[in-house]
Amino acid sequence: MEYDTAPAEAAFRDEVRQWLSEHLVGEFAAHRGVGSPTDDTAWEVRVAWEKELSAGGWLGLTWPTEYGGRGATLAQEVVFETEYARAAAPARVNSQALELLGPMLLEFGSEEQKRRFLPRILSVDDIWGQGFSEPGAGSDIAAVSCRARRDGDQWVVDGQKVWTTFGHQANWLYVVCRTHPDASLRHKGLTMLLVPVDQEGVEIRPIANLAGSEEFSECFFTGARTDADMVVGEVDDGWRVVMGTLGMERGAALIPMQLAMEHEVHQVVAAARESGAFEDARTRQRLADAYIATQLMRATTARVVSGLLRGTTEADAAAATSKLFASVAHQRLGELAMDIEGPAGQVLSSPLPEGLSFAQRTFLLSRAETIYGGTSEIQRNIISERVLGLPR
């Protein structure tokens, strides 16, 4: 998949390919394609790989050099993400910090926060978790009830967060809290706080997902403390920070998702040929539909990325629909993979998570995709109201 990048990016592409060929070796090569944002498999190997990327200057490519970044262009980031996905390198462990928190600090953080935290993200010395969702506030962030009150030169946090991706691996959390409970509107009176995990008032309990991976956690704050200067943006203006942060989830991040699904479709086709299921006309049609879905994702990703490279907003609608389309398409692919595997798909070769076949893992992990990152129902509301201009 190529994008509308300048010819000058060809040299950068060669540099990326050369570096990956020289460093994606040994134990790293043995773990090609391992892990994902919903899978903590081979965690220590992936941490070591991320440190290897850090040493090569491949993390935070577009971040300013004064904070440890490379100062690269968006076009170069697109090139890197494309080559990284093609090489099937191990999934990165600190995606919460690299894709969300880091850009959030660059946009809304103080100079002191940028200089303190950004270099430690890039050196993989700090692993971050996100404290947005709560038992009573999933996609509806305006409904959060976790509170923070000022006590001298610190904030005191009380409440609960849930579905914190890799939260049990994190040593810092960025947490949206209610600091003005009497605000007239629900989304008013929220504040974004940076909270250290290593303290008595923070308890993190891992939660296993359907595939047996400890992907996420629930976090309990009981008198947890953080310094007064750990506010990102302004006090009681956290809604603006949250919305700005969630808007950063689209763009170049779509590339590895799209390429990974293309690879999975090829695996499902191979399984169908091997099992004889390919002889069934209905199965062939479902395989064709899965392939078409990846090509639609490819075209959408290209539109979004090309729009970003040109600095236009024409692809906003494509970006808004991409997550909804991809999650549904991936679930259908998982169902197809299980149907092709047949009765064997109902049996584990060994306990979870090691005993899962490709089909089983794809099927189980895809079930949550229409929930996390914004439920499909919420996504449809956003598309109808903000893209199509329909009434609430």
N, C-alpha and C positions, 0 to 999 in steps of 0.2 A: 504494500500500500504506500503510494507516494503522494505527497502533498505539494501544494503550490509554493515551494520554497525556492530561494535563489540558487543559481548554479554554484555560488560560493559555499553552500552547505555541503557540497559533494566531498570536499576535503575533510570537513568535520565528520561526515558519515564514515569515511575511511578510518579516521582516528578512533571513532567509537568501536567499529568492527575489529580493528587491530587490537585495541585494549581488551575487549571481551575475549578474543581468541587466545590472548596471552595469559589472562587471569582467571577465566572461567574454566579451570582445570582441577584435577585431583578431586578432593572431597566436594568442592563446589560443583564441578561438572557432574558428579554422581548424584547431585540433588537438583538437577535441572527441572524447572517447572514445579518445584516443591513449594507447598504453602500458598496462602492467599490471604486477603484481608479477613477471611472467615475461617482460617485454618492455621493453627500454631505448630504444625508438623516441623520437626527438625529446627526448633527455635534457635538453639545455640549455633548451629551451622549458619543459619541465616543472619544472626547477629555478626558472626565473623565475616560473612560475605559483605554485610553493610559497612563494616569497618574497612574492608578492602576497597569498596566503592568510595568511601570517604578519603582514603589515602590517595586515590586516583583523581580526586576532585570532581566526582560525578554526582554528588548530592547537592541539592539546592543550586542547580545549574544557573538559574536566572537571578538568584539572590545577589545583592551587591557584594563586591569583593571586601568591603570593610567589615562585613559580618561573617566572612568565611566562604561566601559563595563564589561563583565563577564569573558572574556578570554576563552570562551568555544571553543570546536572543531567544525569543519564544520559538522561532524556527528551529534553532539548535536543540531546544528541549523536545520539540516534536520528533526530530531526527533521533535523538537519544532514546526516547520512549519506544519508538518504532523498532529500533535495532535491539533494544533490551528485550522486548517482547518476542521478537523473532528468535533470539538466542535462547529463549526459555530459561533465563537466569532465575535463581531462587527469588521468591517473593520477598520484598522488603518488609522489615519489621516495624519501622517507625513512620508508617504512612500517615498516621494521625498528625504527627508533627510536621512532616515534609509537605503534605498536601493541604493541610488546614491551619494548624497553629502557626507555623512559620509565616505563611502569607498573611494571616490575621495580625501577627505582631508587626510585620512590615507595613501594613495598612493602618493599624490602630494603636500599636504599642508605643510606649515611650522610648526615648533613645537609650535609657538605662536598661530597659527590658530587652531591647534588640541586642545590645552588646553583651548582656549577661546570658541570654538563652539561645540565640541563633547559632553561635559557634558550637555550643554543646550539643545541639541537635545534629549538626553536621558531623561532629566527631563521634556521634552515637554514645555519648556519655549520659545523655538524658533520654529516656523513653517516656512518651506522653500518652495519656488516655483522655478521652472526651467525656465530660460530665454534663450531658444535655438531657437525655431521656430520664423519665421517672416512672414509677408504677402507675401514676395517674396522669402522666404527661409524656406521651410518646412522640408522635409527630406534631402534637400541639404544644410547642415550646412555651407559648404564652401562659400555659396552665401550670408551670413549675411551681412547686411549693417549698423546695429546699431554700432555707433562709440564711442570710448573713447579716450580722449586726456589727457595728463599729464598737470596739472596746479599746480606747486609747490609741496606740499606734498599730493596732492589729484589727483584722476582721475575724469574727467567730462564726463558724459555719455549722449548721445543724440540718440534717435531712438525709435523703436517700437518692441515689442515682442508680440506674440499671442499664443493661445492655452496653456496658463500657467495653469497647473492643480492646482486647489485650490489656485490660485494666490491671490484672494481677501481675503483669510484667512492668507496669509503669512506675516511675518514681516521682512523676508530677502529673497533675490533672488540671485541665482548664474547665472550669465549672461555671455554669450560668446559675445565679442565685437571685432570690427575691430580696431586695434590700429596702423596698418601700411598699410594704404590704397594703397600705391604704390608698395606693394610686388609683385614680378614677378608671383607668383602662388596664386590662390584664397585661398587655405587653409593655406597659410603663412600669418603672420601678424595678427593672432587672439589671443586674450588674455581672460582668464577666470577671471572674477571679482566677488567679493561678495559685493552686494549692499543693504544697508538698505532701507526698504520701507517707514519708517516714516520720510519723508522729503518732502519739497515743490516740488522738481523736479520729483517726481514719482506719476503717476496717474494710478490707476488700475480700470478697468471696467469689472465687471462680464459678462459672456456670458452664456445664458441658452442653454443646449443641446436639442436634440430632445425629450427627456423625461421630459423636464422642470426643470431639476436639474442645478444649477449654478456650474457646474463642473469645468469650466476653465474661464480664463480671458484674456483680452488684456492689455498690460502694455505699458505706454508711459513715456519715459525719456526725460525731457527737462532741460538740465543743471543739472541733478542729480549728486550727488557727493558721492565718497567713498574714504577712505584713501588709500595712496600709497601701504601700506602693505596688502591690500585686494586682491592681485593677487595670484591666485592658480597656482603653477608651476612657469614658467618663462614668462616674457613679450614676446609677439609675438610667443609663443609656445603653444597657447591654443588648437590647433588642436590635439596635442598629448594627452592633458588632456581630451578633449571631447571624443575622440575615446576610451581612457581607461575607461572613465565613462560609456559610452554606452555598453561596453563589460561586465559591472557588472550587467546588467539587467537579465541575464540568470542564471540558477543554481537552488538554493533552492527556488527562487521566482516562479518557474514553478509549485511547488507542490500545493499551494492553488488554482491556476487557474484550474489545472486538476481536483482536488477534487470537486471544486465548479461546474464544468460542469457535472461531474458524478451525483451530487445531482440534478442538473437541468434536466438531462435526466430522472431520476426517477420521477420527478414531471410531465414531459410531458407524460410519459407512464401512470401514474395514471390518468391524465386528459383525455387521449385517451380512457382508460377503462371506465371512468365515463360517457363520452359523447357518447360512442358507436362507435367512430371513429376507435377503435381497430379492429372492424370487417372487415374493409377494408384492402385488401391484400397489396395495394400500401402503405398505412399508416404504416402497420406493417413492411414493408421493409425499409421505411424511419426511423422508430424507431430503427430497427436493425442496420442500417448504423450509426445512431447517437451514439448508444452504442459502436459499433466497433471503432468509432472515439475516444471515451474516453479511450478505451483500448490501442489504438495506442499511445495516449498521455501519458498514464500511463507507457507504455514500453519505450517511448522516454525519459520521465522524469527520469525513473530509470537508463537508460544508461548515461544520463548527470550527474546525481548526483553520481552514482557509479564511473564514470570517475573522477569527482572532488575529491571524497574521496580517490581515489588511486593516485591522482596527475598526471593523464595522460591526454593527449589531444585527445584520440581516439573518444570522443563523441562530438568534435567540430562541426562536420557536423550535428549531431542530434540537438544540441543547435541552430544552424543557421536556421534550418528548422522549429523549434518548434513553433515560433511565427506565421509564415505564415500559418502553418497547423491549429493551434488552432483558429485563427481569422476567417478563412473561415468556419471551422466546427461549430463554435459558431453562425455564421450568419445563417447557414443552420438550426441549431436547433431552432433559433428564428422564422424563417419562418415556420418551422413545427409546433411549438407551436401555432402560429397564425392561421394556417390552421385548426388545431384541435379545436381551440376556435370558429371558424366559424364566422357568422355574428356578434356575440356579441363582437368580437375583434375589430369591427369598432366603438364601442361606449364607452365613458368614463363614469364611475359611478359618478365622480366629477372632478373638474378642475385638471390640471397637477400640480405637479407630483403625488399627492396623489391618483388620480383616476385611475391610471394605474393598470391593472391586471398583474400577473406574465408574461403571454405570451407577452403582449404589451410592458412591460418594457424590457424583454429579447430581443425582436425584435428590438426595437428602439435603445437601447444602443449598440447592437452588430453592427449596421451599420457602426460605426466609427472605428471599430477594424481593418479594413484593411487599415486604414489611419494612426492612431496615433501609435507611437512607431516604425515608419518606414513603409511607404506604401508598399503594397504587390508588386508593380512594382519594388521598390527599393530593397526589400528583395530578389526578384527573381534575380535581377542583382548581388547582393552580393553573393548569393548561386552559381550562374553560374560562376562568376569570381574567388571567393576566395575558394570555396569548390570543384567545378568541374574543375577549371583551364581553363575555356573557355576564348576566347579572348573578349575584350570589345565590 
